[in-house]
Amino acid sequence: MKVYTDITHLSPFRHAVVTIGTYDGVHLGHRQIIHQLTREAKSVDGETVIITFDPHPRTIINPSASIHLITTLQEKTELLEQLGVDNLVVVPFEEKFANFSASGYVEDFLLHHFHPHTLIIGYDHRFGKGRKGDFRLLEEYAQKQQFRLIEIPQHVLHKAGISSTRIREELLNGNLEKANELLGYTYFFEGTVVKGNQLGRTIGYPTANIAVNDPQKIVPGKGVYAVLFQINDPSYAGKDFAGMMNIGVRPTVDGTREVIEVNVFGFDDDIYGKNVRVWVRQRLRAEKKFGSLDELKEQLAKDKEQAMLALL
């Protein structure tokens, strides 16, 4: 897949079949659109082109709003490449771009830079300043400029209630099984292993404390989870480790700061400073305050057994 971050230096596309969107999560709903994009491109011997934006448009349109991302730009790129997309164009979403008039967006951005053979767009797609551009305006340009325009109807876009908004809610509530079902893959995040207080080591459950790389990336809600753990280092290439993760303040030891810590089963290497990826398979239980460290240790043994079953 070719990735472009500068629209002034695009290679000419062959019969470009284009769609536009944030594609946060690259979930099952998005994948239906991409499958249609791929089918249309094959039918005209063309190339698939996805136009997306960075940063997320809401950070510019509504700067005071907090943004929770299902996928970072790097993760989104990785997932789209796995789906066989030919070209990904990442458009810097800045104030100047946000102030394009609807007609300016079509003429000076879409037609000038992409020369689409086919444009596939959702029934509710809005564009241009004040979101005044819509499907009807695109129809007018399609007739004048002789490109095909395909509308993705409401029932396809909202099939089975799949949306980025709903997936964000499921993740924040810790409903990983439902979130993973809607995504079509296991949710993951990346971070760096940092020093903790090493209390887990004293009770037989050493943990890797993780600082998430992107502050906008969604961290699942508090609780204990079954996870797969990858270390982004050549020494561990191709190796996935089973583990259990706690997200919370560790009330048993009177913690106050939320931490993410992973106990990797059968693993005790020094990986401080390493970048890791955590695949979050299933929530095991809520975070709980125990009466003593012995009680906590007993529960961790049960959590480990449950996590191993969940990861089979």
ZAROKOL-992679 format. One record per residue: residue number from 0; residue in three letters; chain; x, y, z of N, C-alpha, C in turn. Coordinates in steps of 0.05 Angstrom, whole numbers, plus 5000, padded with zeros to 4 digits. Example, Ala and Ser with C-alpha at 12.3 -4.5 7.8 and 13.67 -1.06 7.14 Angstrom:
% residues 2
0_ALA_A_5264_4886_5156_5246_4910_5156_5264_4934_5156
1_SER_A_5257_4955_5142_5273_4979_5143_5258_5001_5157
% end
This chain:
% residues 312
0_MET_A_5017_4976_5000_5000_5000_5000_5018_5025_5000
1_LYS_A_5011_5044_4983_5025_5069_4983_5011_5088_5002
2_VAL_A_5027_5102_5018_5016_5121_5037_5027_5149_5030
3_TYR_A_5008_5168_5027_5015_5195_5020_5007_5214_5043
4_THR_A_5025_5232_5050_5018_5252_5070_5020_5280_5060
5_ASP_A_5025_5282_5034_5026_5309_5021_5010_5307_4995
6_ILE_A_4987_5320_4994_4970_5317_4970_4981_5332_4946
7_THR_A_5002_5348_4950_5014_5361_4927_5033_5343_4912
8_HIS_A_5038_5320_4923_5057_5301_4910_5045_5273_4907
9_LEU_A_5021_5272_4897_5007_5247_4892_5016_5236_4865
10_SER_A_5021_5210_4864_5025_5197_4839_4998_5194_4824
11_PRO_A_4998_5195_4798_4972_5192_4783_4959_5165_4790
12_PHE_A_4934_5165_4796_4920_5140_4802_4907_5130_4777
13_ARG_A_4906_5104_4774_4894_5091_4751_4864_5085_4758
14_HIS_A_4846_5100_4744_4817_5096_4749_4812_5095_4779
15_ALA_A_4817_5118_4792_4816_5119_4821_4787_5114_4831
16_VAL_A_4785_5094_4848_4759_5089_4862_4763_5098_4891
17_VAL_A_4750_5119_4898_4756_5135_4922_4734_5134_4943
18_THR_A_4742_5133_4968_4724_5138_4990_4738_5155_5011
19_ILE_A_4722_5168_5028_4732_5188_5046_4721_5183_5074
20_GLY_A_4738_5184_5094_4728_5182_5122_4750_5180_5142
21_THR_A_4743_5182_5168_4763_5180_5189_4772_5151_5193
22_TYR_A_4754_5133_5189_4760_5104_5191_4773_5097_5218
23_ASP_A_4763_5110_5239_4774_5103_5266_4765_5076_5274
24_GLY_A_4784_5058_5279_4778_5031_5287_4779_5011_5264
25_VAL_A_4774_5020_5239_4773_5001_5216_4757_4977_5224
26_HIS_A_4732_4982_5233_4714_4961_5243_4699_4947_5221
27_LEU_A_4681_4929_5229_4667_4913_5209_4650_4930_5190
28_GLY_A_4639_4952_5200_4624_4970_5182_4642_4982_5161
29_HIS_A_4666_4991_5170_4685_5002_5151_4694_4981_5130
30_ARG_A_4696_4956_5140_4706_4935_5122_4686_4929_5100
31_GLN_A_4660_4932_5105_4641_4929_5084_4645_4949_5062
32_ILE_A_4650_4974_5070_4656_4995_5051_4681_4989_5035
33_ILE_A_4702_4979_5048_4727_4973_5035_4724_4950_5016
34_HIS_A_4707_4930_5023_4702_4908_5005_4688_4918_4979
35_GLN_A_4669_4936_4983_4655_4947_4959_4675_4964_4943
36_LEU_A_4692_4979_4956_4712_4995_4942_4730_4977_4925
37_THR_A_4738_4954_4937_4756_4935_4923_4742_4923_4899
38_ARG_A_4717_4915_4903_4701_4904_4880_4698_4923_4857
39_GLU_A_4692_4948_4864_4688_4968_4843_4715_4973_4828
40_ALA_A_4737_4974_4843_4763_4979_4830_4770_4956_4811
41_LYS_A_4765_4931_4819_4771_4908_4802_4754_4909_4777
42_SER_A_4729_4918_4779_4711_4918_4756_4720_4938_4735
43_VAL_A_4735_4959_4742_4744_4979_4723_4774_4979_4719
44_ASP_A_4787_4958_4730_4817_4957_4729_4829_4982_4741
45_GLY_A_4818_4989_4765_4827_5014_4778_4842_5009_4804
46_GLU_A_4848_5031_4817_4862_5030_4843_4843_5040_4865
47_THR_A_4844_5028_4888_4829_5037_4911_4844_5060_4925
48_VAL_A_4830_5081_4932_4842_5104_4946_4824_5111_4970
49_ILE_A_4836_5110_4993_4822_5119_5017_4834_5146_5026
50_ILE_A_4817_5166_5029_4825_5192_5039_4817_5193_5069
51_THR_A_4837_5198_5086_4830_5201_5114_4844_5226_5125
52_PHE_A_4840_5232_5150_4850_5258_5161_4866_5254_5186
53_ASP_A_4885_5272_5190_4901_5272_5215_4909_5301_5220
54_PRO_A_4904_5311_5244_4890_5297_5266_4860_5293_5261
55_HIS_A_4847_5280_5280_4818_5276_5277_4804_5303_5274
56_PRO_A_4786_5306_5254_4774_5332_5249_4762_5346_5273
57_ARG_A_4752_5330_5293_4739_5343_5316_4759_5359_5332
58_THR_A_4785_5353_5331_4804_5368_5346_4807_5397_5336
59_ILE_A_4800_5401_5311_4801_5427_5299_4774_5441_5300
60_ILE_A_4753_5426_5294_4726_5438_5293_4716_5444_5321
61_ASN_A_4723_5427_5340_4715_5431_5368_4738_5425_5387
62_PRO_A_4757_5445_5389_4782_5440_5404_4778_5433_5433
63_SER_A_4756_5441_5445_4752_5436_5473_4743_5407_5479
64_ALA_A_4734_5393_5458_4724_5365_5461_4747_5346_5465
65_SER_A_4744_5327_5483_4765_5307_5487_4761_5285_5466
66_ILE_A_4783_5276_5455_4782_5256_5433_4793_5230_5443
67_HIS_A_4778_5208_5440_4787_5181_5446_4788_5166_5420
68_LEU_A_4812_5157_5413_4816_5143_5388_4817_5113_5392
69_ILE_A_4803_5098_5375_4804_5069_5375_4831_5061_5362
70_THR_A_4838_5074_5341_4864_5068_5328_4880_5094_5323
71_THR_A_4905_5093_5328_4923_5115_5321_4927_5114_5291
72_LEU_A_4939_5135_5280_4943_5136_5251_4960_5112_5242
73_GLN_A_4981_5105_5257_4998_5083_5250_4983_5057_5250
74_GLU_A_4966_5053_5271_4950_5028_5272_4930_5027_5250
75_LYS_A_4917_5049_5244_4897_5050_5222_4911_5043_5196
76_THR_A_4934_5054_5192_4949_5048_5167_4955_5018_5165
77_GLU_A_4964_5006_5187_4970_4978_5187_4946_4961_5181
78_LEU_A_4923_4967_5192_4898_4952_5188_4888_4955_5159
79_LEU_A_4890_4979_5148_4881_4983_5120_4899_4968_5101
80_GLU_A_4925_4968_5107_4943_4953_5089_4937_4923_5089
81_GLN_A_4930_4913_5113_4922_4884_5115_4897_4878_5098
82_LEU_A_4880_4898_5094_4856_4894_5078_4860_4897_5048
83_GLY_A_4885_4903_5040_4891_4904_5012_4885_4931_4998
84_VAL_A_4883_4952_5014_4878_4979_5002_4903_4986_4986
85_ASP_A_4899_4998_4962_4922_5005_4945_4936_5031_4954
86_ASN_A_4919_5051_4961_4930_5078_4967_4916_5090_4991
87_LEU_A_4931_5100_5010_4920_5115_5033_4931_5143_5032
88_VAL_A_4913_5163_5031_4922_5191_5030_4914_5203_5057
89_VAL_A_4934_5212_5072_4929_5224_5098_4930_5254_5095
90_VAL_A_4907_5267_5097_4905_5296_5093_4908_5310_5120
91_PRO_A_4927_5328_5122_4930_5344_5147_4904_5361_5151
92_PHE_A_4889_5355_5172_4865_5370_5177_4872_5394_5194
93_GLU_A_4873_5417_5181_4879_5442_5195_4858_5462_5189
94_GLU_A_4860_5486_5202_4838_5506_5200_4832_5514_5172
95_LYS_A_4853_5517_5156_4849_5525_5128_4832_5504_5113
96_PHE_A_4838_5479_5118_4823_5458_5104_4794_5457_5115
97_ALA_A_4791_5461_5141_4764_5461_5152_4747_5484_5141
98_ASN_A_4759_5505_5132_4744_5528_5122_4739_5527_5092
99_PHE_A_4746_5506_5078_4738_5502_5051_4707_5505_5048
100_SER_A_4698_5520_5028_4669_5519_5022_4663_5491_5011
101_ALA_A_4638_5484_5010_4630_5458_5000_4639_5455_4971
102_SER_A_4634_5475_4954_4642_5474_4926_4672_5474_4923
103_GLY_A_4686_5490_4941_4715_5490_4940_4727_5463_4947
104_TYR_A_4714_5449_4966_4723_5423_4974_4722_5404_4950
105_VAL_A_4700_5405_4936_4697_5386_4913_4716_5394_4890
106_GLU_A_4717_5420_4883_4732_5428_4860_4763_5429_4865
107_ASP_A_4770_5442_4887_4799_5447_4892_4813_5424_4907
108_PHE_A_4797_5408_4920_4809_5386_4934_4804_5359_4921
109_LEU_A_4779_5351_4919_4772_5324_4910_4778_5321_4880
110_LEU_A_4768_5339_4863_4771_5335_4835_4800_5343_4826
111_HIS_A_4810_5364_4837_4837_5374_4828_4859_5353_4835
112_HIS_A_4857_5341_4858_4879_5324_4867_4875_5294_4861
113_PHE_A_4850_5285_4859_4845_5257_4857_4832_5247_4831
114_HIS_A_4820_5265_4816_4808_5258_4790_4793_5231_4792
115_PRO_A_4773_5228_4809_4761_5202_4814_4747_5191_4789
116_HIS_A_4751_5165_4785_4734_5150_4766_4708_5144_4779
117_THR_A_4710_5136_4805_4686_5129_4821_4690_5139_4849
118_LEU_A_4669_5151_4860_4669_5160_4887_4648_5145_4903
119_ILE_A_4656_5132_4924_4637_5117_4941_4635_5132_4967
120_ILE_A_4611_5140_4975_4607_5157_4998_4582_5150_5013
121_GLY_A_4583_5154_5039_4559_5147_5056_4537_5167_5051
122_TYR_A_4512_5157_5056_4488_5173_5052_4489_5199_5069
123_ASP_A_4503_5198_5091_4503_5220_5110_4529_5236_5109
124_HIS_A_4545_5233_5089_4571_5246_5087_4567_5277_5084
125_ARG_A_4579_5292_5101_4578_5321_5099_4607_5332_5097
126_PHE_A_4609_5355_5083_4636_5366_5079_4634_5395_5075
127_GLY_A_4658_5409_5077_4659_5438_5073_4651_5453_5098
128_LYS_A_4657_5478_5098_4652_5495_5121_4622_5494_5129
129_GLY_A_4617_5489_5155_4590_5487_5164_4577_5461_5156
130_ARG_A_4592_5442_5145_4582_5416_5136_4559_5420_5116
131_LYS_A_4562_5440_5098_4540_5447_5080_4540_5429_5055
132_GLY_A_4562_5416_5049_4563_5398_5026_4550_5371_5032
133_ASP_A_4536_5359_5013_4523_5334_5018_4522_5318_4992
134_PHE_A_4508_5295_4993_4507_5277_4970_4495_5290_4945
135_ARG_A_4476_5307_4949_4463_5321_4926_4482_5338_4911
136_LEU_A_4499_5353_4926_4519_5369_4913_4539_5352_4897
137_LEU_A_4547_5330_4908_4565_5311_4894_4551_5300_4869
138_GLU_A_4525_5296_4870_4511_5286_4846_4513_5307_4823
139_GLU_A_4510_5332_4830_4512_5353_4810_4540_5353_4796
140_TYR_A_4561_5350_4813_4588_5349_4802_4593_5324_4786
141_ALA_A_4581_5302_4795_4585_5276_4781_4574_5278_4753
142_GLN_A_4551_5291_4750_4540_5294_4723_4557_5312_4705
143_LYS_A_4567_5334_4717_4583_5353_4701_4611_5342_4695
144_GLN_A_4623_5329_4714_4651_5320_4711_4654_5291_4703
145_GLN_A_4632_5278_4699_4632_5251_4689_4647_5231_4706
146_PHE_A_4641_5231_4732_4652_5209_4749_4628_5194_4761
147_ARG_A_4633_5169_4767_4611_5153_4779_4609_5159_4809
148_LEU_A_4585_5160_4818_4580_5166_4847_4562_5143_4858
149_ILE_A_4572_5131_4879_4557_5109_4892_4552_5116_4920
150_GLU_A_4526_5114_4928_4518_5120_4955_4517_5095_4972
151_ILE_A_4529_5095_4996_4526_5073_5014_4501_5079_5031
152_PRO_A_4480_5062_5029_4455_5069_5044_4458_5066_5074
153_GLN_A_4438_5077_5088_4438_5077_5117_4439_5049_5129
154_HIS_A_4424_5031_5117_4422_5004_5130_4449_4989_5128
155_VAL_A_4466_4996_5108_4492_4984_5106_4511_4996_5127
156_LEU_A_4511_5023_5128_4529_5037_5146_4523_5030_5176
157_HIS_A_4498_5025_5182_4491_5020_5210_4482_4991_5215
158_LYS_A_4492_4973_5198_4485_4945_5201_4494_4935_5229
159_ALA_A_4475_4922_5243_4480_4910_5269_4491_4930_5289
160_GLY_A_4485_4956_5285_4492_4976_5305_4522_4980_5307
161_ILE_A_4537_4975_5285_4566_4979_5286_4572_5008_5280
162_SER_A_4586_5021_5298_4596_5048_5294_4620_5052_5312
163_SER_A_4637_5071_5304_4661_5078_5320_4652_5088_5348
164_THR_A_4630_5103_5348_4620_5114_5374_4613_5092_5393
165_ARG_A_4598_5072_5383_4590_5050_5400_4614_5034_5410
166_ILE_A_4633_5029_5392_4657_5014_5400_4673_5029_5422
167_ARG_A_4675_5055_5419_4688_5071_5440_4674_5067_5467
168_GLU_A_4648_5068_5467_4633_5064_5492_4638_5037_5504
169_GLU_A_4637_5016_5487_4642_4989_5497_4670_4986_5509
170_LEU_A_4690_4998_5496_4717_4997_5507_4719_5011_5533
171_LEU_A_4708_5035_5535_4710_5051_5560_4695_5038_5583
172_ASN_A_4675_5022_5576_4660_5007_5596_4672_4980_5602
173_GLY_A_4694_4973_5588_4707_4948_5593_4694_4924_5580
174_ASN_A_4675_4929_5562_4661_4907_5548_4677_4898_5524
175_LEU_A_4700_4884_5529_4719_4878_5508_4708_4857_5489
176_GLU_A_4693_4838_5499_4683_4817_5481_4664_4830_5460
177_LYS_A_4647_4848_5468_4629_4861_5449_4645_4880_5431
178_ALA_A_4663_4895_5442_4680_4913_5425_4695_4897_5404
179_ASN_A_4707_4875_5412_4722_4858_5393_4703_4846_5371
180_GLU_A_4679_4839_5379_4660_4829_5360_4653_4850_5339
181_LEU_A_4650_4875_5347_4643_4897_5329_4667_4905_5311
182_LEU_A_4691_4903_5323_4715_4910_5308_4721_4889_5287
183_GLY_A_4717_4863_5294_4724_4841_5276_4753_4832_5281
184_TYR_A_4765_4842_5302_4792_4834_5310_4795_4841_5340
185_THR_A_4817_4832_5352_4822_4837_5380_4834_4865_5384
186_TYR_A_4821_4880_5402_4831_4908_5407_4859_4907_5418
187_PHE_A_4875_4927_5410_4902_4928_5419_4911_4957_5424
188_PHE_A_4932_4960_5440_4945_4985_5443_4975_4981_5447
189_GLU_A_4990_5002_5443_5019_5000_5446_5029_5020_5467
190_GLY_A_5051_5013_5480_5062_5030_5501_5091_5022_5507
191_THR_A_5102_5037_5525_5130_5032_5534_5130_5021_5562
192_VAL_A_5147_5001_5567_5149_4990_5594_5165_5009_5612
193_VAL_A_5153_5016_5634_5165_5036_5653_5168_5023_5680
194_LYS_A_5184_5036_5697_5188_5026_5724_5162_5030_5741
195_GLY_A_5155_5009_5756_5133_5011_5775_5145_5008_5803
196_ASN_A_5127_5002_5823_5137_4999_5851_5146_4970_5856
197_GLN_A_5143_4952_5836_5153_4924_5838_5140_4908_5860
198_LEU_A_5116_4916_5868_5102_4901_5889_5094_4874_5880
199_GLY_A_5085_4872_5854_5077_4846_5843_5098_4825_5846
200_ARG_A_5123_4833_5843_5145_4814_5845_5146_4801_5872
201_THR_A_5139_4816_5893_5141_4806_5920_5120_4785_5927
202_ILE_A_5099_4784_5911_5078_4764_5916_5076_4743_5894
203_GLY_A_5097_4743_5877_5099_4722_5857_5085_4729_5830
204_TYR_A_5078_4754_5827_5065_4762_5801_5078_4788_5791
205_PRO_A_5102_4785_5781_5116_4809_5770_5100_4821_5747
206_THR_A_5100_4847_5745_5084_4860_5723_5102_4879_5708
207_ALA_A_5094_4883_5683_5105_4903_5666_5086_4927_5666
208_ASN_A_5095_4950_5677_5079_4974_5677_5082_4988_5651
209_ILE_A_5059_4996_5639_5059_5006_5612_5049_5035_5611
210_ALA_A_5064_5052_5598_5055_5079_5592_5047_5079_5563
211_VAL_A_5021_5085_5558_5010_5084_5530_5023_5106_5514
212_ASN_A_5030_5099_5489_5046_5118_5472_5030_5143_5464
213_ASP_A_5004_5139_5457_4988_5161_5447_4967_5169_5468
214_PRO_A_4968_5193_5479_4949_5201_5500_4920_5201_5490
215_GLN_A_4915_5201_5464_4887_5200_5454_4877_5172_5450
216_LYS_A_4894_5152_5452_4886_5125_5449_4869_5115_5472
217_ILE_A_4847_5101_5466_4829_5092_5487_4843_5070_5503
218_VAL_A_4841_5073_5529_4849_5052_5548_4823_5040_5559
219_PRO_A_4820_5014_5558_4795_5002_5568_4790_5010_5597
220_GLY_A_4764_5007_5605_4757_5014_5633_4771_4997_5653
221_LYS_A_4770_5006_5678_4784_4992_5700_4775_4963_5702
222_GLY_A_4794_4946_5709_4788_4918_5712_4812_4900_5706
223_VAL_A_4807_4874_5707_4827_4854_5701_4820_4840_5675
224_TYR_A_4840_4837_5658_4835_4827_5631_4854_4804_5623
225_ALA_A_4844_4786_5606_4862_4767_5593_4874_4779_5568
226_VAL_A_4900_4778_5565_4914_4792_5543_4935_4774_5530
227_LEU_A_4942_4782_5506_4966_4772_5493_4985_4796_5492
228_PHE_A_5011_4789_5494_5031_4810_5498_5053_4805_5477
229_GLN_A_5060_4827_5463_5082_4825_5443_5103_4846_5450
230_ILE_A_5128_4839_5446_5150_4858_5451_5162_4865_5424
231_ASN_A_5161_4891_5418_5171_4900_5391_5201_4903_5391
232_ASP_A_5214_4880_5391_5243_4878_5391_5251_4853_5376
233_PRO_A_5272_4854_5359_5280_4831_5343_5285_4806_5359
234_SER_A_5293_4809_5384_5298_4786_5401_5273_4769_5407
235_TYR_A_5250_4782_5404_5224_4769_5410_5207_4767_5386
236_ALA_A_5218_4769_5362_5203_4769_5337_5186_4744_5335
237_GLY_A_5161_4748_5328_5143_4725_5324_5132_4712_5349
238_LYS_A_5139_4723_5373_5130_4711_5398_5107_4727_5410
239_ASP_A_5086_4712_5417_5064_4724_5432_5063_4710_5459
240_PHE_A_5060_4726_5480_5059_4715_5507_5032_4719_5519
241_ALA_A_5022_4699_5534_4997_4701_5548_5001_4716_5574
242_GLY_A_4980_4731_5582_4982_4745_5607_4956_4755_5617
243_MET_A_4957_4769_5640_4933_4783_5650_4941_4811_5657
244_MET_A_4922_4829_5653_4927_4858_5656_4908_4870_5676
245_ASN_A_4919_4887_5693_4902_4903_5711_4903_4932_5702
246_ILE_A_4880_4944_5700_4879_4973_5696_4864_4985_5719
247_GLY_A_4877_5003_5734_4863_5014_5757_4883_5027_5776
248_VAL_A_4873_5032_5801_4889_5047_5821_4901_5028_5842
249_ARG_A_4896_5002_5840_4906_4982_5859_4898_4990_5888
250_PRO_A_4872_4988_5893_4861_4997_5919_4872_4980_5943
251_THR_A_4880_4955_5938_4890_4939_5960_4915_4950_5973
252_VAL_A_4931_4964_5957_4955_4976_5968_4953_5007_5969
253_ASP_A_4927_5016_5970_4921_5044_5973_4933_5061_5951
254_GLY_A_4932_5051_5927_4942_5066_5904_4923_5089_5898
255_THR_A_4933_5110_5886_4916_5133_5878_4918_5139_5849
256_ARG_A_4940_5131_5836_4944_5137_5808_4937_5113_5791
257_GLU_A_4922_5118_5769_4915_5095_5752_4939_5085_5737
258_VAL_A_4942_5058_5737_4965_5046_5723_4954_5023_5705
259_ILE_A_4971_5016_5686_4966_4993_5669_4989_4974_5674
260_GLU_A_4983_4950_5684_5005_4931_5690_4997_4903_5680
261_VAL_A_5016_4890_5668_5012_4864_5656_5030_4843_5669
262_ASN_A_5018_4822_5679_5033_4799_5688_5035_4779_5664
263_VAL_A_5059_4776_5653_5063_4759_5630_5071_4732_5641
264_PHE_A_5055_4711_5634_5058_4685_5646_5085_4672_5638
265_GLY_A_5100_4663_5657_5125_4649_5652_5147_4666_5640
266_PHE_A_5146_4692_5647_5165_4711_5634_5176_4729_5655
267_ASP_A_5202_4732_5656_5214_4750_5676_5238_4765_5665
268_ASP_A_5238_4770_5639_5261_4785_5627_5259_4815_5634
269_ASP_A_5282_4828_5633_5283_4857_5637_5276_4871_5610
270_ILE_A_5253_4882_5609_5244_4895_5584_5237_4925_5589
271_TYR_A_5249_4937_5609_5245_4965_5614_5253_4981_5589
272_GLY_A_5236_5000_5581_5242_5017_5558_5234_5005_5532
273_LYS_A_5225_4980_5532_5217_4967_5507_5189_4976_5499
274_ASN_A_5184_4977_5473_5157_4983_5463_5142_4956_5461
275_VAL_A_5118_4955_5471_5102_4931_5471_5074_4935_5459
276_ARG_A_5062_4914_5451_5034_4914_5442_5018_4895_5459
277_VAL_A_4995_4904_5468_4977_4888_5484_4951_4884_5470
278_TRP_A_4944_4858_5465_4919_4851_5453_4900_4844_5475
279_VAL_A_4877_4858_5478_4860_4855_5501_4836_4836_5493
280_ARG_A_4838_4812_5502_4818_4791_5493_4792_4792_5508
281_GLN_A_4793_4793_5535_4769_4790_5551_4772_4802_5578
282_ARG_A_4750_4814_5588_4750_4824_5616_4744_4801_5635
283_LEU_A_4760_4799_5656_4756_4777_5675_4739_4785_5699
284_ARG_A_4744_4809_5709_4730_4819_5732_4735_4849_5736
285_ALA_A_4720_4861_5754_4724_4888_5761_4747_4890_5781
286_GLU_A_4759_4914_5783_4780_4919_5803_4767_4918_5831
287_LYS_A_4781_4907_5850_4769_4903_5877_4790_4907_5898
288_LYS_A_4782_4917_5921_4800_4920_5944_4798_4895_5961
289_PHE_A_4821_4883_5966_4822_4859_5982_4832_4866_6011
290_GLY_A_4825_4848_6030_4832_4853_6058_4861_4850_6064
291_SER_A_4876_4835_6047_4904_4831_6052_4918_4823_6026
292_LEU_A_4945_4824_6027_4960_4815_6003_4956_4785_5998
293_ASP_A_4952_4770_6019_4947_4741_6016_4921_4736_6001
294_GLU_A_4900_4752_6007_4874_4749_5993_4878_4757_5964
295_LEU_A_4894_4779_5959_4899_4787_5932_4914_4765_5917
296_LYS_A_4933_4753_5929_4949_4732_5916_4931_4708_5909
297_GLU_A_4912_4701_5927_4894_4679_5921_4876_4686_5896
298_GLN_A_4867_4711_5895_4850_4719_5873_4866_4719_5847
299_LEU_A_4892_4728_5848_4908_4729_5824_4912_4701_5813
300_ALA_A_4914_4681_5830_4917_4653_5821_4892_4645_5805
301_LYS_A_4869_4653_5815_4844_4647_5801_4842_4662_5775
302_ASP_A_4851_4688_5775_4851_4704_5751_4868_4692_5729
303_LYS_A_4892_4682_5738_4910_4670_5718_4898_4645_5705
304_GLU_A_4885_4629_5721_4872_4605_5710_4850_4613_5691
305_GLN_A_4834_4633_5698_4812_4642_5680_4823_4654_5655
306_ALA_A_4845_4669_5658_4857_4682_5634_4868_4661_5615
307_MET_A_4880_4641_5625_4891_4620_5607_4869_4606_5592
308_LEU_A_4846_4602_5605_4823_4589_5591_4813_4608_5570
309_ALA_A_4812_4634_5576_4801_4654_5557_4819_4656_5532
310_LEU_A_4845_4650_5536_4864_4654_5514_4869_4628_5497
311_LEU_A_4855_4607_5505_4858_4582_5489_4848_4585_5461
% end
